[in-house]
Amino acid sequence: MKILLIQPAQERGLGFRSLAVVEPLGLEAIAGSLPQHNVRILDLRLENHLRQILQDFQPDFCGINCSFTIDVYQTQEIAAAIKAWRKDVPVFVGGHHASLSPSDFYCPSIDGVVVGEGEKTSPEIVQALESGKDLRTIPGIVLNQAARPYYTPERPLIGHLDELPLPARHLTQRYRYHYHLGFQKPFSIMETARGCPYRCDFCSVWKFFQGKCRMKSPQRVLDEIKIIREKFIFLADDNFLLSVPRAKHIAELLMENRVKKHFMFQARSDAIVQHPEVIPLLRRAGFWKVYIGFEKIDEDALGLLNKHNSVQNNEEALKILRAHGMEVIASFIIDPSFQVNDFRRLRQYILDWKLYSPSLTILTPLPGTDLFARVKEKLVTTNYELFDYVHAVLPTKLKLADFYREFTELYKVGYAWSQIGWEGFRAILRNTFSISHLISMKRAAWAAVEPLNYLAGHERKVLS
């Protein structure tokens, strides 16, 4: 069977989305589970020729990734375009948002939704379509029947991640030159574990993975890393230090096998504070940048997020990491209730701790999260194109124009633009970035610090 897997484009939504284009790992994983079929991945962020691809490839089945809420409408449009091309081609949708809110895809152009992990479900759907088997016997899907959606039984999580086939990265070969995270390029992304044991009310990860955590073995992690050609690798685990002994073993294997890569990972600050001895080992193995969810600068505010961590741990982890030459990307959540003084205090905190290029997001209740269930009646809009983490979808205490002005001031403080320019120049010297690419990134960055851009998009989409 000829199967087309589609990654939606990325032009919708403001902010720094255009400063990062990462490979569609979820689609590569699905493709890896379909080795006996003719699979093609279409990344619409880099190749906007859907109609031509349909004509040339003539797929028998199409799958669309909708992991982000902001991609819902585009996913529906892609499905409609496929059905307009050929009505009898089955179209299924998967990904985080689709799994947590499958009702958003109950429409004539979509045949069903894969709920949860798709590596087992997708081959069963394809096999059923080939053999004429009833799709209602397959667990883990929602079928869009005429009268109402039909929910099949829940599919158990995959038991042993080591048994999963390797992602089919060769199917994105024609795009790989363009994948990057900031100035990290050539760039790849991989996972070594799935799930998170914590229950932050704004997070959809633990919901998607049913509150369970599973990890690949250190040897499996090494085997996958060794076949990745790119120099920079982002480990997408929610917390790479979920098991510190495993993290140590992975680092030791990397050094024993003389693997020369640069790794960026995510971790909780409490794990770093409790196990500072792992940091110098990771640094020697090539780990150089860590993303930490600071979220808040006040203990009381942090407690309201159900984070089960502390500001003190955040600051202590920062000291430990810097002592061993690790770069830190600290993320902060901006409450719609922020007043001018709250913004001022956060700006000063960023300056005091010299937090270069922090991640700044506005509190966004994603469908399927505990936060969404708690505040959905307060939403000022249900237009998903504003659920991009940089627009306020809950009422703000400040006037909206003032709120966005203060928000963009955080960017101006947190991002050293001269340093960004220097990193871009070095990337050009390394021949990993073109001048036109650098200019495009700088334009996107400058657009992100203009408050009128946020206000205009907000007013247009709230009223639409």
TORKOL-4160 file (C-alpha; in steps of 0.2 Angstrom, whole numbers, padded with zeros to 4 digits, m for minus):
464
<pt num="1" X="0000" Y="0000" Z="0000"/>
<pt num="2" X="0006" Y="0018" Z="m0004"/>
<pt num="3" X="0005" Y="0028" Z="0012"/>
<pt num="4" X="0007" Y="0047" Z="0013"/>
<pt num="5" X="0011" Y="0054" Z="0031"/>
<pt num="6" X="0009" Y="0073" Z="0032"/>
<pt num="7" X="0016" Y="0086" Z="0044"/>
<pt num="8" X="0006" Y="0103" Z="0043"/>
<pt num="9" X="0014" Y="0119" Z="0039"/>
<pt num="10" X="0020" Y="0131" Z="0052"/>
<pt num="11" X="0016" Y="0148" Z="0046"/>
<pt num="12" X="0001" Y="0151" Z="0057"/>
<pt num="13" X="0004" Y="0158" Z="0074"/>
<pt num="14" X="0016" Y="0172" Z="0080"/>
<pt num="15" X="0031" Y="0170" Z="0091"/>
<pt num="16" X="0047" Y="0160" Z="0088"/>
<pt num="17" X="0040" Y="0145" Z="0079"/>
<pt num="18" X="0049" Y="0150" Z="0063"/>
<pt num="19" X="0065" Y="0150" Z="0072"/>
<pt num="20" X="0064" Y="0131" Z="0074"/>
<pt num="21" X="0060" Y="0118" Z="0062"/>
<pt num="22" X="0062" Y="0101" Z="0069"/>
<pt num="23" X="0060" Y="0084" Z="0060"/>
<pt num="24" X="0043" Y="0076" Z="0062"/>
<pt num="25" X="0049" Y="0062" Z="0073"/>
<pt num="26" X="0031" Y="0056" Z="0076"/>
<pt num="27" X="0028" Y="0053" Z="0058"/>
<pt num="28" X="0046" Y="0045" Z="0056"/>
<pt num="29" X="0041" Y="0033" Z="0070"/>
<pt num="30" X="0025" Y="0028" Z="0062"/>
<pt num="31" X="0034" Y="0026" Z="0045"/>
<pt num="32" X="0046" Y="0014" Z="0054"/>
<pt num="33" X="0032" Y="0003" Z="0059"/>
<pt num="34" X="0026" Y="0001" Z="0041"/>
<pt num="35" X="0042" Y="m0006" Z="0033"/>
<pt num="36" X="0032" Y="m0017" Z="0021"/>
<pt num="37" X="0023" Y="m0003" Z="0013"/>
<pt num="38" X="0028" Y="0012" Z="0001"/>
<pt num="39" X="0028" Y="0026" Z="0014"/>
<pt num="40" X="0032" Y="0045" Z="0010"/>
<pt num="41" X="0033" Y="0059" Z="0022"/>
<pt num="42" X="0027" Y="0076" Z="0016"/>
<pt num="43" X="0033" Y="0091" Z="0027"/>
<pt num="44" X="0022" Y="0105" Z="0022"/>
<pt num="45" X="0033" Y="0117" Z="0032"/>
<pt num="46" X="0047" Y="0115" Z="0019"/>
<pt num="47" X="0037" Y="0108" Z="0003"/>
<pt num="48" X="0020" Y="0116" Z="0000"/>
<pt num="49" X="0014" Y="0105" Z="m0014"/>
<pt num="50" X="0001" Y="0094" Z="m0007"/>
<pt num="51" X="m0010" Y="0093" Z="m0023"/>
<pt num="52" X="0006" Y="0089" Z="m0034"/>
<pt num="53" X="0012" Y="0076" Z="m0022"/>
<pt num="54" X="m0006" Y="0068" Z="m0022"/>
<pt num="55" X="m0006" Y="0067" Z="m0041"/>
<pt num="56" X="0012" Y="0060" Z="m0042"/>
<pt num="57" X="0012" Y="0048" Z="m0028"/>
<pt num="58" X="m0006" Y="0042" Z="m0029"/>
<pt num="59" X="m0007" Y="0037" Z="m0010"/>
<pt num="60" X="m0020" Y="0023" Z="m0004"/>
<pt num="61" X="m0020" Y="0030" Z="0013"/>
<pt num="62" X="m0016" Y="0047" Z="0021"/>
<pt num="63" X="m0011" Y="0051" Z="0039"/>
<pt num="64" X="m0010" Y="0069" Z="0046"/>
<pt num="65" X="0000" Y="0073" Z="0062"/>
<pt num="66" X="m0009" Y="0086" Z="0073"/>
<pt num="67" X="0001" Y="0087" Z="0089"/>
<pt num="68" X="m0002" Y="0105" Z="0092"/>
<pt num="69" X="m0018" Y="0114" Z="0095"/>
<pt num="70" X="m0014" Y="0128" Z="0083"/>
<pt num="71" X="m0013" Y="0115" Z="0069"/>
<pt num="72" X="m0032" Y="0109" Z="0071"/>
<pt num="73" X="m0039" Y="0120" Z="0057"/>
<pt num="74" X="m0025" Y="0117" Z="0045"/>
<pt num="75" X="m0027" Y="0098" Z="0048"/>
<pt num="76" X="m0045" Y="0099" Z="0043"/>
<pt num="77" X="m0041" Y="0109" Z="0028"/>
<pt num="78" X="m0027" Y="0096" Z="0022"/>
<pt num="79" X="m0040" Y="0082" Z="0025"/>
<pt num="80" X="m0053" Y="0091" Z="0014"/>
<pt num="81" X="m0040" Y="0094" Z="0000"/>
<pt num="82" X="m0036" Y="0075" Z="0000"/>
<pt num="83" X="m0054" Y="0071" Z="m0001"/>
<pt num="84" X="m0057" Y="0084" Z="m0015"/>
<pt num="85" X="m0043" Y="0075" Z="m0024"/>
<pt num="86" X="m0050" Y="0058" Z="m0021"/>
<pt num="87" X="m0065" Y="0055" Z="m0010"/>
<pt num="88" X="m0061" Y="0036" Z="m0007"/>
<pt num="89" X="m0044" Y="0038" Z="0001"/>
<pt num="90" X="m0045" Y="0035" Z="0020"/>
<pt num="91" X="m0038" Y="0049" Z="0030"/>
<pt num="92" X="m0033" Y="0047" Z="0048"/>
<pt num="93" X="m0027" Y="0060" Z="0061"/>
<pt num="94" X="m0015" Y="0057" Z="0076"/>
<pt num="95" X="m0004" Y="0066" Z="0088"/>
<pt num="96" X="m0006" Y="0074" Z="0105"/>
<pt num="97" X="m0020" Y="0086" Z="0102"/>
<pt num="98" X="m0030" Y="0073" Z="0091"/>
<pt num="99" X="m0028" Y="0060" Z="0105"/>
<pt num="100" X="m0034" Y="0072" Z="0119"/>
<pt num="101" X="m0048" Y="0080" Z="0109"/>
<pt num="102" X="m0053" Y="0069" Z="0095"/>
<pt num="103" X="m0070" Y="0077" Z="0094"/>
<pt num="104" X="m0061" Y="0092" Z="0085"/>
<pt num="105" X="m0059" Y="0080" Z="0070"/>
<pt num="106" X="m0077" Y="0074" Z="0068"/>
<pt num="107" X="m0080" Y="0080" Z="0050"/>
<pt num="108" X="m0084" Y="0072" Z="0033"/>
<pt num="109" X="m0066" Y="0073" Z="0027"/>
<pt num="110" X="m0058" Y="0064" Z="0041"/>
<pt num="111" X="m0062" Y="0045" Z="0043"/>
<pt num="112" X="m0054" Y="0043" Z="0060"/>
<pt num="113" X="m0042" Y="0047" Z="0074"/>
<pt num="114" X="m0028" Y="0037" Z="0081"/>
<pt num="115" X="m0028" Y="0039" Z="0100"/>
<pt num="116" X="m0012" Y="0038" Z="0109"/>
<pt num="117" X="0004" Y="0029" Z="0102"/>
<pt num="118" X="0002" Y="0025" Z="0084"/>
<pt num="119" X="0016" Y="0012" Z="0081"/>
<pt num="120" X="0005" Y="m0003" Z="0084"/>
<pt num="121" X="m0012" Y="0005" Z="0079"/>
<pt num="122" X="m0007" Y="0012" Z="0062"/>
<pt num="123" X="m0001" Y="m0005" Z="0055"/>
<pt num="124" X="m0017" Y="m0013" Z="0061"/>
<pt num="125" X="m0027" Y="0000" Z="0052"/>
<pt num="126" X="m0018" Y="m0002" Z="0036"/>
<pt num="127" X="m0019" Y="m0021" Z="0037"/>
<pt num="128" X="m0038" Y="m0020" Z="0040"/>
<pt num="129" X="m0040" Y="m0009" Z="0025"/>
<pt num="130" X="m0031" Y="m0021" Z="0014"/>
<pt num="131" X="m0040" Y="m0036" Z="0020"/>
<pt num="132" X="m0058" Y="m0028" Z="0022"/>
<pt num="133" X="m0058" Y="m0031" Z="0041"/>
<pt num="134" X="m0069" Y="m0021" Z="0052"/>
<pt num="135" X="m0060" Y="m0006" Z="0059"/>
<pt num="136" X="m0071" Y="m0006" Z="0074"/>
<pt num="137" X="m0061" Y="m0022" Z="0081"/>
<pt num="138" X="m0045" Y="m0011" Z="0082"/>
<pt num="139" X="m0042" Y="m0003" Z="0099"/>
<pt num="140" X="m0036" Y="0014" Z="0101"/>
<pt num="141" X="m0046" Y="0023" Z="0087"/>
<pt num="142" X="m0061" Y="0034" Z="0085"/>
<pt num="143" X="m0071" Y="0031" Z="0069"/>
<pt num="144" X="m0081" Y="0045" Z="0061"/>
<pt num="145" X="m0097" Y="0037" Z="0058"/>
<pt num="146" X="m0112" Y="0046" Z="0050"/>
<pt num="147" X="m0123" Y="0046" Z="0066"/>
<pt num="148" X="m0109" Y="0049" Z="0079"/>
<pt num="149" X="m0091" Y="0045" Z="0082"/>
<pt num="150" X="m0087" Y="0027" Z="0087"/>
<pt num="151" X="m0074" Y="0025" Z="0101"/>
<pt num="152" X="m0065" Y="0008" Z="0101"/>
<pt num="153" X="m0058" Y="0001" Z="0117"/>
<pt num="154" X="m0043" Y="0010" Z="0124"/>
<pt num="155" X="m0026" Y="0003" Z="0118"/>
<pt num="156" X="m0013" Y="m0002" Z="0131"/>
<pt num="157" X="0003" Y="0008" Z="0131"/>
<pt num="158" X="0017" Y="m0001" Z="0122"/>
<pt num="159" X="0026" Y="m0012" Z="0135"/>
<pt num="160" X="0044" Y="m0011" Z="0130"/>
<pt num="161" X="0051" Y="0003" Z="0120"/>
<pt num="162" X="0066" Y="m0006" Z="0115"/>
<pt num="163" X="0055" Y="m0017" Z="0104"/>
<pt num="164" X="0050" Y="m0002" Z="0093"/>
<pt num="165" X="0058" Y="0000" Z="0076"/>
<pt num="166" X="0070" Y="0014" Z="0073"/>
<pt num="167" X="0061" Y="0030" Z="0066"/>
<pt num="168" X="0062" Y="0030" Z="0047"/>
<pt num="169" X="0073" Y="0046" Z="0046"/>
<pt num="170" X="0078" Y="0042" Z="0028"/>
<pt num="171" X="0061" Y="0047" Z="0023"/>
<pt num="172" X="0065" Y="0065" Z="0028"/>
<pt num="173" X="0082" Y="0065" Z="0019"/>
<pt num="174" X="0077" Y="0078" Z="0007"/>
<pt num="175" X="0072" Y="0090" Z="0021"/>
<pt num="176" X="0086" Y="0087" Z="0034"/>
<pt num="177" X="0097" Y="0101" Z="0028"/>
<pt num="178" X="0083" Y="0113" Z="0034"/>
<pt num="179" X="0080" Y="0106" Z="0051"/>
<pt num="180" X="0087" Y="0117" Z="0065"/>
<pt num="181" X="0083" Y="0123" Z="0083"/>
<pt num="182" X="0089" Y="0141" Z="0083"/>
<pt num="183" X="0107" Y="0140" Z="0077"/>
<pt num="184" X="0109" Y="0122" Z="0081"/>
<pt num="185" X="0111" Y="0114" Z="0064"/>
<pt num="186" X="0113" Y="0101" Z="0057"/>
<pt num="187" X="0100" Y="0095" Z="0069"/>
<pt num="188" X="0090" Y="0080" Z="0074"/>
<pt num="189" X="0078" Y="0075" Z="0088"/>
<pt num="190" X="0075" Y="0059" Z="0096"/>
<pt num="191" X="0067" Y="0051" Z="0112"/>
<pt num="192" X="0074" Y="0040" Z="0125"/>
<pt num="193" X="0059" Y="0039" Z="0136"/>
<pt num="194" X="0040" Y="0042" Z="0136"/>
<pt num="195" X="0029" Y="0050" Z="0150"/>
<pt num="196" X="0031" Y="0060" Z="0166"/>
<pt num="197" X="0027" Y="0055" Z="0184"/>
<pt num="198" X="0022" Y="0073" Z="0188"/>
<pt num="199" X="0004" Y="0080" Z="0186"/>
<pt num="200" X="0007" Y="0099" Z="0181"/>
<pt num="201" X="m0010" Y="0105" Z="0177"/>
<pt num="202" X="m0005" Y="0114" Z="0161"/>
<pt num="203" X="0004" Y="0099" Z="0154"/>
<pt num="204" X="m0003" Y="0087" Z="0141"/>
<pt num="205" X="0011" Y="0075" Z="0141"/>
<pt num="206" X="0006" Y="0065" Z="0156"/>
<pt num="207" X="m0012" Y="0064" Z="0150"/>
<pt num="208" X="m0006" Y="0058" Z="0133"/>
<pt num="209" X="0004" Y="0044" Z="0141"/>
<pt num="210" X="m0009" Y="0039" Z="0154"/>
<pt num="211" X="0002" Y="0045" Z="0168"/>
<pt num="212" X="0015" Y="0031" Z="0165"/>
<pt num="213" X="0033" Y="0032" Z="0162"/>
<pt num="214" X="0044" Y="0020" Z="0151"/>
<pt num="215" X="0062" Y="0021" Z="0146"/>
<pt num="216" X="0073" Y="0014" Z="0132"/>
<pt num="217" X="0088" Y="0004" Z="0138"/>
<pt num="218" X="0105" Y="0013" Z="0137"/>
<pt num="219" X="0111" Y="0001" Z="0123"/>
<pt num="220" X="0095" Y="0005" Z="0113"/>
<pt num="221" X="0098" Y="0024" Z="0115"/>
<pt num="222" X="0116" Y="0022" Z="0110"/>
<pt num="223" X="0112" Y="0011" Z="0094"/>
<pt num="224" X="0100" Y="0025" Z="0089"/>
<pt num="225" X="0112" Y="0039" Z="0092"/>
<pt num="226" X="0125" Y="0031" Z="0082"/>
<pt num="227" X="0115" Y="0030" Z="0066"/>
<pt num="228" X="0110" Y="0049" Z="0067"/>
<pt num="229" X="0122" Y="0059" Z="0056"/>
<pt num="230" X="0118" Y="0076" Z="0063"/>
<pt num="231" X="0129" Y="0085" Z="0075"/>
<pt num="232" X="0116" Y="0092" Z="0086"/>
<pt num="233" X="0103" Y="0081" Z="0095"/>
<pt num="234" X="0089" Y="0086" Z="0105"/>
<pt num="235" X="0082" Y="0073" Z="0117"/>
<pt num="236" X="0064" Y="0076" Z="0118"/>
<pt num="237" X="0061" Y="0066" Z="0134"/>
<pt num="238" X="0051" Y="0077" Z="0147"/>
<pt num="239" X="0064" Y="0073" Z="0160"/>
<pt num="240" X="0080" Y="0065" Z="0154"/>
<pt num="241" X="0085" Y="0063" Z="0172"/>
<pt num="242" X="0070" Y="0052" Z="0176"/>
<pt num="243" X="0082" Y="0038" Z="0180"/>
<pt num="244" X="0099" Y="0045" Z="0185"/>
<pt num="245" X="0108" Y="0028" Z="0185"/>
<pt num="246" X="0101" Y="0026" Z="0167"/>
<pt num="247" X="0107" Y="0044" Z="0162"/>
<pt num="248" X="0124" Y="0040" Z="0169"/>
<pt num="249" X="0125" Y="0023" Z="0159"/>
<pt num="250" X="0120" Y="0032" Z="0143"/>
<pt num="251" X="0134" Y="0045" Z="0146"/>
<pt num="252" X="0147" Y="0031" Z="0149"/>
<pt num="253" X="0142" Y="0022" Z="0134"/>
<pt num="254" X="0143" Y="0038" Z="0123"/>
<pt num="255" X="0161" Y="0041" Z="0129"/>
<pt num="256" X="0166" Y="0022" Z="0128"/>
<pt num="257" X="0161" Y="0022" Z="0110"/>
<pt num="258" X="0169" Y="0039" Z="0106"/>
<pt num="259" X="0152" Y="0047" Z="0100"/>
<pt num="260" X="0155" Y="0065" Z="0096"/>
<pt num="261" X="0138" Y="0074" Z="0097"/>
<pt num="262" X="0131" Y="0089" Z="0106"/>
<pt num="263" X="0115" Y="0085" Z="0116"/>
<pt num="264" X="0102" Y="0097" Z="0122"/>
<pt num="265" X="0090" Y="0089" Z="0135"/>
<pt num="266" X="0076" Y="0093" Z="0147"/>
<pt num="267" X="0077" Y="0090" Z="0165"/>
<pt num="268" X="0068" Y="0095" Z="0182"/>
<pt num="269" X="0079" Y="0106" Z="0193"/>
<pt num="270" X="0076" Y="0095" Z="0208"/>
<pt num="271" X="0084" Y="0080" Z="0200"/>
<pt num="272" X="0099" Y="0090" Z="0196"/>
<pt num="273" X="0100" Y="0097" Z="0214"/>
<pt num="274" X="0098" Y="0079" Z="0221"/>
<pt num="275" X="0111" Y="0072" Z="0209"/>
<pt num="276" X="0124" Y="0085" Z="0205"/>
<pt num="277" X="0137" Y="0072" Z="0202"/>
<pt num="278" X="0129" Y="0067" Z="0186"/>
<pt num="279" X="0131" Y="0084" Z="0178"/>
<pt num="280" X="0150" Y="0084" Z="0175"/>
<pt num="281" X="0148" Y="0066" Z="0168"/>
<pt num="282" X="0135" Y="0072" Z="0156"/>
<pt num="283" X="0145" Y="0087" Z="0151"/>
<pt num="284" X="0160" Y="0076" Z="0146"/>
<pt num="285" X="0149" Y="0065" Z="0136"/>
<pt num="286" X="0143" Y="0080" Z="0125"/>
<pt num="287" X="0128" Y="0086" Z="0134"/>
<pt num="288" X="0129" Y="0105" Z="0134"/>
<pt num="289" X="0112" Y="0113" Z="0135"/>
<pt num="290" X="0098" Y="0110" Z="0146"/>
<pt num="291" X="0080" Y="0116" Z="0146"/>
<pt num="292" X="0072" Y="0118" Z="0163"/>
<pt num="293" X="0054" Y="0123" Z="0167"/>
<pt num="294" X="0057" Y="0137" Z="0180"/>
<pt num="295" X="0039" Y="0143" Z="0177"/>
<pt num="296" X="0038" Y="0155" Z="0191"/>
<pt num="297" X="0049" Y="0166" Z="0202"/>
<pt num="298" X="0037" Y="0164" Z="0218"/>
<pt num="299" X="0035" Y="0149" Z="0228"/>
<pt num="300" X="0016" Y="0151" Z="0230"/>
<pt num="301" X="0013" Y="0154" Z="0211"/>
<pt num="302" X="0024" Y="0138" Z="0207"/>
<pt num="303" X="0013" Y="0128" Z="0220"/>
<pt num="304" X="m0003" Y="0133" Z="0210"/>
<pt num="305" X="0004" Y="0124" Z="0195"/>
<pt num="306" X="0005" Y="0107" Z="0204"/>
<pt num="307" X="0023" Y="0107" Z="0199"/>
<pt num="308" X="0030" Y="0100" Z="0215"/>
<pt num="309" X="0046" Y="0109" Z="0214"/>
<pt num="310" X="0053" Y="0125" Z="0221"/>
<pt num="311" X="0061" Y="0141" Z="0216"/>
<pt num="312" X="0076" Y="0137" Z="0227"/>
<pt num="313" X="0079" Y="0121" Z="0217"/>
<pt num="314" X="0078" Y="0131" Z="0201"/>
<pt num="315" X="0092" Y="0143" Z="0207"/>
<pt num="316" X="0103" Y="0130" Z="0214"/>
<pt num="317" X="0102" Y="0119" Z="0198"/>
<pt num="318" X="0107" Y="0134" Z="0188"/>
<pt num="319" X="0122" Y="0136" Z="0199"/>
<pt num="320" X="0127" Y="0118" Z="0197"/>
<pt num="321" X="0125" Y="0118" Z="0178"/>
<pt num="322" X="0134" Y="0134" Z="0176"/>
<pt num="323" X="0149" Y="0128" Z="0187"/>
<pt num="324" X="0151" Y="0114" Z="0174"/>
<pt num="325" X="0149" Y="0124" Z="0158"/>
<pt num="326" X="0131" Y="0119" Z="0154"/>
<pt num="327" X="0120" Y="0132" Z="0145"/>
<pt num="328" X="0103" Y="0134" Z="0153"/>
<pt num="329" X="0086" Y="0138" Z="0144"/>
<pt num="330" X="0074" Y="0143" Z="0158"/>
<pt num="331" X="0056" Y="0143" Z="0154"/>
<pt num="332" X="0043" Y="0155" Z="0162"/>
<pt num="333" X="0024" Y="0155" Z="0161"/>
<pt num="334" X="0016" Y="0172" Z="0161"/>
<pt num="335" X="m0001" Y="0173" Z="0169"/>
<pt num="336" X="m0015" Y="0183" Z="0161"/>
<pt num="337" X="m0017" Y="0191" Z="0178"/>
<pt num="338" X="0000" Y="0199" Z="0178"/>
<pt num="339" X="0001" Y="0217" Z="0182"/>
<pt num="340" X="0015" Y="0229" Z="0177"/>
<pt num="341" X="0024" Y="0225" Z="0193"/>
<pt num="342" X="0024" Y="0206" Z="0190"/>
<pt num="343" X="0032" Y="0209" Z="0173"/>
<pt num="344" X="0045" Y="0221" Z="0180"/>
<pt num="345" X="0050" Y="0208" Z="0194"/>
<pt num="346" X="0052" Y="0195" Z="0181"/>
<pt num="347" X="0062" Y="0206" Z="0169"/>
<pt num="348" X="0073" Y="0210" Z="0184"/>
<pt num="349" X="0075" Y="0191" Z="0189"/>
<pt num="350" X="0080" Y="0187" Z="0171"/>
<pt num="351" X="0093" Y="0201" Z="0172"/>
<pt num="352" X="0099" Y="0196" Z="0189"/>
<pt num="353" X="0102" Y="0178" Z="0185"/>
<pt num="354" X="0108" Y="0182" Z="0167"/>
<pt num="355" X="0096" Y="0170" Z="0159"/>
<pt num="356" X="0100" Y="0171" Z="0141"/>
<pt num="357" X="0086" Y="0167" Z="0129"/>
<pt num="358" X="0073" Y="0161" Z="0141"/>
<pt num="359" X="0057" Y="0153" Z="0135"/>
<pt num="360" X="0043" Y="0164" Z="0138"/>
<pt num="361" X="0025" Y="0158" Z="0136"/>
<pt num="362" X="0008" Y="0164" Z="0141"/>
<pt num="363" X="m0002" Y="0152" Z="0151"/>
<pt num="364" X="m0012" Y="0142" Z="0138"/>
<pt num="365" X="m0026" Y="0130" Z="0143"/>
<pt num="366" X="m0023" Y="0116" Z="0130"/>
<pt num="367" X="m0039" Y="0105" Z="0127"/>
<pt num="368" X="m0037" Y="0089" Z="0137"/>
<pt num="369" X="m0027" Y="0096" Z="0152"/>
<pt num="370" X="m0033" Y="0099" Z="0169"/>
<pt num="371" X="m0031" Y="0117" Z="0167"/>
<pt num="372" X="m0043" Y="0117" Z="0152"/>
<pt num="373" X="m0056" Y="0108" Z="0162"/>
<pt num="374" X="m0054" Y="0121" Z="0176"/>
<pt num="375" X="m0055" Y="0137" Z="0166"/>
<pt num="376" X="m0064" Y="0133" Z="0150"/>
<pt num="377" X="m0079" Y="0144" Z="0154"/>
<pt num="378" X="m0067" Y="0159" Z="0156"/>
<pt num="379" X="m0059" Y="0158" Z="0139"/>
<pt num="380" X="m0061" Y="0174" Z="0129"/>
<pt num="381" X="m0059" Y="0164" Z="0112"/>
<pt num="382" X="m0060" Y="0146" Z="0106"/>
<pt num="383" X="m0051" Y="0150" Z="0090"/>
<pt num="384" X="m0037" Y="0137" Z="0091"/>
<pt num="385" X="m0025" Y="0148" Z="0080"/>
<pt num="386" X="m0023" Y="0159" Z="0096"/>
<pt num="387" X="m0018" Y="0144" Z="0106"/>
<pt num="388" X="0001" Y="0147" Z="0102"/>
<pt num="389" X="0007" Y="0151" Z="0119"/>
<pt num="390" X="0010" Y="0169" Z="0115"/>
<pt num="391" X="m0008" Y="0175" Z="0114"/>
<pt num="392" X="m0019" Y="0177" Z="0129"/>
<pt num="393" X="m0034" Y="0166" Z="0128"/>
<pt num="394" X="m0040" Y="0170" Z="0146"/>
<pt num="395" X="m0045" Y="0187" Z="0152"/>
<pt num="396" X="m0030" Y="0199" Z="0156"/>
<pt num="397" X="m0030" Y="0211" Z="0171"/>
<pt num="398" X="m0020" Y="0224" Z="0161"/>
<pt num="399" X="m0028" Y="0231" Z="0145"/>
<pt num="400" X="m0023" Y="0219" Z="0131"/>
<pt num="401" X="m0012" Y="0232" Z="0122"/>
<pt num="402" X="m0002" Y="0235" Z="0139"/>
<pt num="403" X="m0001" Y="0216" Z="0142"/>
<pt num="404" X="0007" Y="0213" Z="0125"/>
<pt num="405" X="0018" Y="0228" Z="0127"/>
<pt num="406" X="0025" Y="0221" Z="0144"/>
<pt num="407" X="0026" Y="0203" Z="0137"/>
<pt num="408" X="0037" Y="0209" Z="0122"/>
<pt num="409" X="0048" Y="0219" Z="0134"/>
<pt num="410" X="0052" Y="0202" Z="0142"/>
<pt num="411" X="0059" Y="0196" Z="0125"/>
<pt num="412" X="0069" Y="0212" Z="0123"/>
<pt num="413" X="0077" Y="0210" Z="0140"/>
<pt num="414" X="0080" Y="0191" Z="0139"/>
<pt num="415" X="0087" Y="0190" Z="0122"/>
<pt num="416" X="0104" Y="0198" Z="0119"/>
<pt num="417" X="0102" Y="0203" Z="0100"/>
<pt num="418" X="0120" Y="0206" Z="0098"/>
<pt num="419" X="0124" Y="0188" Z="0104"/>
<pt num="420" X="0111" Y="0181" Z="0092"/>
<pt num="421" X="0119" Y="0190" Z="0078"/>
<pt num="422" X="0136" Y="0184" Z="0082"/>
<pt num="423" X="0129" Y="0166" Z="0083"/>
<pt num="424" X="0121" Y="0168" Z="0066"/>
<pt num="425" X="0138" Y="0174" Z="0059"/>
<pt num="426" X="0147" Y="0159" Z="0066"/>
<pt num="427" X="0134" Y="0148" Z="0059"/>
<pt num="428" X="0137" Y="0155" Z="0042"/>
<pt num="429" X="0156" Y="0153" Z="0044"/>
<pt num="430" X="0152" Y="0134" Z="0048"/>
<pt num="431" X="0142" Y="0134" Z="0032"/>
<pt num="432" X="0127" Y="0127" Z="0041"/>
<pt num="433" X="0117" Y="0143" Z="0038"/>
<pt num="434" X="0114" Y="0154" Z="0022"/>
<pt num="435" X="0114" Y="0173" Z="0023"/>
<pt num="436" X="0096" Y="0172" Z="0017"/>
<pt num="437" X="0091" Y="0160" Z="0031"/>
<pt num="438" X="0099" Y="0171" Z="0044"/>
<pt num="439" X="0090" Y="0186" Z="0037"/>
<pt num="440" X="0073" Y="0177" Z="0038"/>
<pt num="441" X="0076" Y="0172" Z="0056"/>
<pt num="442" X="0081" Y="0189" Z="0061"/>
<pt num="443" X="0065" Y="0196" Z="0053"/>
<pt num="444" X="0055" Y="0183" Z="0063"/>
<pt num="445" X="0063" Y="0188" Z="0079"/>
<pt num="446" X="0060" Y="0206" Z="0076"/>
<pt num="447" X="0042" Y="0203" Z="0072"/>
<pt num="448" X="0041" Y="0193" Z="0089"/>
<pt num="449" X="0045" Y="0209" Z="0099"/>
<pt num="450" X="0033" Y="0220" Z="0091"/>
<pt num="451" X="0017" Y="0221" Z="0102"/>
<pt num="452" X="0006" Y="0227" Z="0088"/>
<pt num="453" X="0008" Y="0210" Z="0079"/>
<pt num="454" X="0001" Y="0201" Z="0094"/>
<pt num="455" X="m0013" Y="0213" Z="0097"/>
<pt num="456" X="m0018" Y="0213" Z="0078"/>
<pt num="457" X="m0019" Y="0194" Z="0078"/>
<pt num="458" X="m0028" Y="0193" Z="0094"/>
<pt num="459" X="m0042" Y="0205" Z="0089"/>
<pt num="460" X="m0044" Y="0198" Z="0071"/>
<pt num="461" X="m0045" Y="0180" Z="0077"/>
<pt num="462" X="m0056" Y="0183" Z="0093"/>
<pt num="463" X="m0069" Y="0192" Z="0082"/>
<pt num="464" X="m0068" Y="0179" Z="0068"/>
